[in-house]
Amino acid sequence: MKPVYGGRGCIGVIDLSTCTSLTAEFQLTLPLEVVAVFSRLRLPRGEVSVEALDEMVRSARVEEAGLELADAGASSIVFACTTGSLLHGPGFDIALAQRIEKATAVRATTTSTAVVNALHALNAKRICIGTPYVDELNRRERVFFEAAGFEVLGIQGLGLRYDREIGRLSEAAVKQLARSADVVGADALFLSCTNLPALPFLAELEVELGKPVLSSNAATIWESLRLVDGLPARGGFGRLLSGVAD
């Protein structure tokens, strides 16, 4: 008998306590045959800083959150924090996913892993990045993506320290970040942070800027669906989720 919800799969999402955009954007894009279940990690002091993110990712709460999602029947789990999953450099994303897999026996991935895979699917080699972050996190993000084989032509940050500030950004602010971060000659623009409310504007920005534009959430959702029989997302949210990527 086919269940009402999640007949084709159940995606487990490890989210942050302060994040509001990710849940909304999963709801916008998932096909009806797939359900997403969420468990949250507390982000200390609500800070998007090296210190707070490090405290969060070192906590045993990572494994506990994964187990909660496994209890709900998740067939895959994504650690949905961009800087949290690349914080300690190349390979940290893979190690984090392996921690979750060891605790849960469920296949796991991370947002930063998803972004790398999505950029490859878009045939992007030279990229530019827009973020809401402080400079130190931007530096670490550049190191991560350069180590993954991309040429980072530029990275532009807003210098925001608190995650709730990021989730409350306006449409105008998100679009201005994209325009400011865009670099002529880049194959794609990446808008970083799972709390950055960018998904509804990606298709419009692609037309304006003349290149693929992806967000952390677009990549996270795309990768999650790839792990559920490659099901397509609902359309209208940029090239990646519309199936234009190779």
Secondary structure, DSSP 4 states (H G I P E B T S, - for coil): ---SS-SSEEEEEEEETT--HHHHHHHHH--TTEEEEEEEE--GGGB-SHHHHHHHHHSTHHHHHHHHHHHTT-SEEEE--HHHHHTT-TTHHHHHHHHHHHHHSSEEEEHHHHHHHHHHHTT--EEEEEESS-HHHHHHHHHHHHHTT-EEEEEEE----BHHHHHT--HHHHHHHHHHH--TT-SEEEE--TTS--GGGHHHHHHHHTS-EEEHHHHHHHHHHHTTTTPPPPSSS-TTTTT---
